[in-house]
């Protein structure tokens, strides 16, 4: 018996035509449907829904989301994390 494939970050990124970094950021901000498995890896139960959500967000102008993400990334690089 085959089990249903749970999508990964890469699967969603390919379906949404964006980078895996974008998908991780959106998932971590709870903007797209995502769960975590026992390894704490991001899993997407519904690939089409998650990809559609990501595409919709990318099509809209969400500059605040990205500027916040960049500020956090810069801060973590300065602190050496």
C-alpha positions as CSV (number, residue, x, y, z in Angstrom):
1,X,0.0,0.0,0.0
2,X,1.3,3.4,-1.0
3,X,1.3,6.3,1.5
4,X,0.4,9.8,0.5
5,X,3.5,11.9,-0.3
6,X,4.1,14.8,2.1
7,X,5.7,17.7,0.2
8,X,9.0,19.2,1.3
9,X,10.3,22.8,1.1
10,X,11.9,22.0,-2.3
11,X,8.6,20.6,-3.6
12,X,6.7,23.7,-2.7
13,X,9.5,26.0,-4.0
14,X,9.4,24.3,-7.4
15,X,5.7,24.4,-7.6
16,X,5.6,28.1,-6.6
17,X,8.6,29.0,-8.8
18,X,10.5,30.6,-6.0
19,X,13.5,29.8,-3.8
20,X,13.5,27.4,-0.9
21,X,14.5,30.3,1.4
22,X,11.3,32.1,0.5
23,X,9.2,29.0,1.3
24,X,11.0,28.6,4.7
25,X,10.4,32.2,5.6
26,X,6.7,32.0,4.7
27,X,6.3,28.7,6.6
28,X,8.1,30.1,9.7
29,X,5.8,33.1,9.7
30,X,2.8,30.8,9.4
31,X,1.7,32.4,6.1
32,X,1.5,29.0,4.3
33,X,0.2,25.7,5.6
34,X,3.1,23.8,7.2
35,X,3.7,21.2,9.9
36,X,6.8,19.8,11.4
37,X,7.8,16.1,11.5
38,X,9.7,14.3,14.3
39,X,13.0,15.7,12.9
40,X,11.5,19.2,13.1
41,X,11.6,19.4,9.3
42,X,8.9,21.4,7.5
43,X,6.3,19.3,5.8
44,X,3.4,20.5,3.6
45,X,0.4,18.1,3.6
46,X,-1.2,19.8,0.6
47,X,1.4,20.8,-2.0
48,X,-1.0,22.6,-4.3
49,X,-2.5,24.7,-1.4
50,X,0.9,25.7,0.0
51,X,2.3,26.5,-3.5
52,X,-0.8,28.6,-4.3
53,X,-0.5,30.5,-1.0
54,X,3.2,31.2,-1.7
55,X,2.4,32.4,-5.2
56,X,-0.4,34.6,-4.0
57,X,1.9,36.2,-1.4
58,X,4.7,36.7,-3.9
59,X,2.3,38.3,-6.4
60,X,1.1,40.8,-3.8
61,X,3.5,43.5,-2.5
62,X,4.5,42.2,0.9
63,X,7.7,44.3,1.3
64,X,7.2,44.5,5.1
65,X,7.5,40.7,5.3
66,X,10.8,40.6,3.4
67,X,12.3,43.7,5.1
68,X,11.7,42.1,8.5
69,X,13.2,38.8,7.4
70,X,16.3,40.6,6.0
71,X,16.7,42.5,9.3
72,X,16.5,39.3,11.3
73,X,19.0,37.6,9.0
74,X,21.5,40.5,9.2
75,X,21.2,40.6,13.0
76,X,21.9,36.8,13.2
77,X,24.9,37.2,11.0
78,X,26.3,40.0,13.1
79,X,25.9,37.9,16.3
80,X,27.6,35.0,14.6
81,X,24.6,32.6,14.9
